[in-house]
Amino acid sequence: MQRDFCEAGGYAAACGLDIALLRQPIEPIARLIAAARERGIAVIYTREGHRPDLADCHPAKRARSAACGAGIGARGALGRFLVRGEPGHEVVPELAPAAGDRVVDKPGYGAFYQTDLELLLRVRATTHLYVTGVTTDICVHSTLREAVDRGYECVTVANACAAADASIHAAALGLIEGPEGPILGRVRDTATVLAEWGDSQPSAALNNANQGALS
């Protein structure tokens, strides 16, 4: 939920994507994060972005971004698009990380690629992930599939995710619990997740952070 994807003047807006749709998860995610912090569930942020010299950005990815009208590294109203350290790279203020939250910077779409995310999860004996953010069809799906292959039990929180097209968002969610069943985990909405968390007091395992909310 970075400014480059969710605010005017950022990368997504420069690509002509619907920022209003991409901002819709902000309020549901805020409720999930507040509840997670209250219950001792780890909150982990991921941010897509590249080194200022773009040495970690594949030429093919740079070409794809340029084709949409917002080349990675080009300058916009929020600084250079998808470059670490620029204003657009930061999380939107409504969801700003708090002390104790972890922030994982990633050069690709999936949050496990070229990052220390799995180390952070294994150190905390994490087994379950609640996945939120934008976009449902790209970064969310890429991260979800990597997590499932690594043995994590995953819940994708439907209204805490978004794509720049409502039909693509729906299709991406539909792939998670498809004809074979929930092979990519479960899909739930924020109200259902909060109700599940509220059904019992946090267990010792939960307090030891064997679950994580991944935004």
C-alpha positions as CSV (number, residue, x, y, z in Angstrom):
1,M,0.0,0.0,0.0
2,Q,2.6,2.5,-1.2
3,R,2.0,6.1,-2.3
4,D,3.3,5.2,-5.8
5,F,0.3,2.9,-6.2
6,C,-2.4,4.7,-4.1
7,E,-1.9,8.4,-4.6
8,A,-2.2,10.9,-7.5
9,G,1.2,11.7,-8.9
10,G,2.5,8.2,-8.3
11,Y,3.5,5.3,-10.6
12,A,0.0,3.8,-10.9
13,A,-1.7,7.1,-11.7
14,A,0.9,7.8,-14.3
15,C,0.1,4.4,-15.9
16,G,-3.6,5.5,-16.1
17,L,-4.8,3.1,-13.4
18,D,-7.8,3.8,-11.2
19,I,-6.4,5.1,-8.0
20,A,-9.9,5.2,-6.4
21,L,-10.1,1.4,-6.7
22,L,-6.6,0.9,-5.4
23,R,-7.3,3.1,-2.3
24,Q,-10.4,1.1,-1.3
25,P,-8.5,-1.4,0.9
26,I,-7.0,1.3,3.1
27,E,-9.8,1.3,5.7
28,P,-10.2,-2.5,5.9
29,I,-6.4,-2.9,6.2
30,A,-6.3,-0.3,9.0
31,R,-8.9,-2.3,11.0
32,L,-7.0,-5.5,10.5
33,I,-3.7,-4.0,11.5
34,A,-5.2,-2.4,14.7
35,A,-6.7,-5.8,15.7
36,A,-3.5,-7.7,14.8
37,R,-1.4,-5.3,17.0
38,E,-3.8,-5.7,19.9
39,R,-3.6,-9.5,19.7
40,G,0.2,-9.8,19.2
41,I,0.0,-10.9,15.6
42,A,3.0,-9.7,13.7
43,V,2.5,-7.0,11.0
44,I,4.8,-7.1,8.1
45,Y,4.9,-4.5,5.3
46,T,6.3,-5.1,1.9
47,R,7.4,-2.3,-0.5
48,E,8.2,-2.8,-4.2
49,G,11.1,-0.6,-5.3
50,H,14.6,-0.5,-6.6
51,R,18.0,0.9,-5.8
52,P,18.6,4.4,-7.0
53,D,21.0,3.2,-9.7
54,L,18.4,0.6,-10.8
55,A,21.0,-2.1,-10.8
56,D,18.5,-4.5,-9.3
57,C,15.8,-3.8,-11.9
58,H,15.8,-6.2,-14.9
59,P,15.8,-4.6,-18.3
60,A,12.6,-6.4,-19.2
61,K,10.8,-4.9,-16.2
62,R,12.1,-1.5,-17.0
63,A,10.8,-1.9,-20.6
64,R,7.3,-3.0,-19.4
65,S,7.0,0.0,-17.1
66,A,8.1,2.4,-19.8
67,A,5.5,0.9,-22.1
68,C,2.7,1.8,-19.7
69,G,3.9,5.4,-19.6
70,A,5.7,5.5,-16.2
71,G,9.2,4.1,-16.6
72,I,10.7,2.9,-13.3
73,G,13.2,5.6,-12.2
74,A,11.4,8.3,-14.2
75,R,10.5,11.4,-12.1
76,G,6.9,12.1,-11.1
77,A,5.2,14.3,-8.5
78,L,6.2,11.8,-5.7
79,G,9.8,11.5,-6.8
80,R,11.3,8.8,-9.0
81,F,8.9,6.0,-9.7
82,L,9.4,2.9,-7.6
83,V,12.8,3.9,-6.3
84,R,13.7,3.3,-2.7
85,G,14.1,6.5,-0.6
86,E,11.6,8.5,-2.7
87,P,8.3,9.8,-1.3
88,G,6.3,7.5,-3.6
89,H,8.1,4.4,-2.2
90,E,6.7,5.0,1.3
91,V,3.5,3.4,2.7
92,V,0.4,5.6,2.6
93,P,0.2,7.7,5.8
94,E,-3.1,6.1,6.8
95,L,-1.3,2.8,7.2
96,A,2.1,3.9,8.4
97,P,4.2,1.3,10.1
98,A,4.5,1.5,13.9
99,A,7.4,0.6,16.1
100,G,8.0,-3.1,16.1
101,D,6.5,-3.7,12.6
102,R,8.8,-5.1,10.0
103,V,9.3,-3.5,6.6
104,V,10.5,-5.7,3.7
105,D,11.8,-4.0,0.5
106,K,11.5,-6.1,-2.6
107,P,12.7,-5.6,-6.1
108,G,10.1,-7.9,-7.7
109,Y,6.4,-8.6,-7.5
110,G,6.6,-11.5,-5.0
111,A,7.6,-10.6,-1.4
112,F,9.9,-13.6,-1.1
113,Y,12.1,-12.9,-4.2
114,Q,15.5,-11.5,-3.2
115,T,14.3,-10.5,0.4
116,D,14.7,-11.8,3.9
117,L,11.0,-12.3,4.4
118,E,11.2,-16.0,4.9
119,L,13.9,-15.6,7.5
120,L,11.8,-13.1,9.4
121,L,8.9,-15.6,9.4
122,R,10.9,-18.7,10.3
123,V,12.6,-16.9,13.2
124,R,9.1,-16.2,14.6
125,A,7.9,-19.7,13.9
126,T,5.2,-18.3,11.6
127,T,2.7,-20.8,10.1
128,H,-0.2,-18.7,8.9
129,L,-0.4,-15.6,6.8
130,Y,-3.2,-13.1,6.2
131,V,-2.4,-11.4,2.9
132,T,-3.6,-7.9,1.9
133,G,-2.7,-5.1,-0.4
134,V,-2.4,-4.1,-4.1
135,T,-2.6,-5.3,-6.6
136,T,-4.6,-8.5,-6.2
137,D,-3.6,-10.0,-9.5
138,I,0.2,-9.1,-9.4
139,C,1.9,-8.6,-6.1
140,V,-0.7,-10.3,-3.9
141,H,-1.0,-13.3,-6.1
142,S,2.8,-13.6,-6.6
143,T,3.4,-13.5,-2.9
144,L,0.5,-15.8,-2.1
145,R,1.7,-18.5,-4.5
146,E,5.3,-18.3,-3.2
147,A,4.0,-18.6,0.4
148,V,1.8,-21.6,-0.4
149,D,4.8,-23.4,-2.0
150,R,6.8,-22.8,1.2
151,G,4.1,-24.5,3.3
152,Y,2.3,-21.5,4.8
153,E,-1.4,-21.6,5.5
154,C,-2.8,-18.4,3.8
155,V,-5.9,-16.3,4.0
156,T,-6.3,-13.6,1.3
157,V,-8.5,-10.9,2.7
158,A,-10.8,-10.0,-0.2
159,N,-11.9,-6.4,0.6
160,A,-8.4,-5.6,2.0
161,C,-7.0,-6.2,-1.6
162,A,-7.7,-4.4,-4.8
163,A,-6.8,-4.3,-8.5
164,A,-7.1,-1.4,-10.9
165,D,-10.1,-3.3,-12.5
166,A,-12.9,-4.8,-10.5
167,S,-13.3,-7.7,-12.9
168,I,-9.6,-8.6,-12.6
169,H,-9.8,-8.4,-8.8
170,A,-12.7,-10.8,-8.8
171,A,-11.0,-13.2,-11.2
172,A,-7.8,-13.2,-9.1
173,L,-9.8,-14.0,-6.0
174,G,-11.7,-16.7,-7.9
175,L,-8.4,-18.5,-8.7
176,I,-7.5,-18.9,-5.1
177,E,-10.5,-21.2,-4.2
178,G,-11.0,-22.8,-7.6
179,P,-12.5,-26.1,-8.9
180,E,-9.8,-28.1,-7.0
181,G,-10.7,-26.4,-3.7
182,P,-8.7,-23.9,-1.7
183,I,-5.3,-25.0,-3.1
184,L,-4.0,-21.4,-2.7
185,G,-5.6,-21.0,0.7
186,R,-8.8,-19.4,1.8
187,V,-10.6,-16.1,0.8
188,R,-12.3,-14.2,3.6
189,D,-13.4,-10.6,4.1
190,T,-12.3,-8.3,6.9
191,A,-15.4,-8.8,9.0
192,T,-15.0,-12.6,8.9
193,V,-11.3,-12.5,9.9
194,L,-12.0,-10.1,12.8
195,A,-14.8,-12.3,14.0
196,E,-12.5,-15.4,13.8
197,W,-9.8,-13.5,15.8
198,G,-12.4,-12.4,18.3
199,D,-13.8,-15.8,19.0
200,S,-11.2,-16.6,21.6
201,Q,-8.5,-14.9,23.6
202,P,-5.0,-15.0,22.0
203,S,-3.3,-18.2,22.6
204,A,0.3,-18.6,23.7
205,A,1.2,-19.6,20.2
206,L,-0.5,-16.5,18.8
207,N,1.4,-14.3,21.3
208,N,4.5,-15.9,20.1
209,A,3.6,-14.6,16.6
210,N,3.0,-17.8,14.7
211,Q,0.7,-15.8,12.6
212,G,1.4,-12.8,10.5
213,A,-0.5,-10.1,8.7
214,L,1.3,-9.4,5.5
215,S,0.5,-6.1,3.8
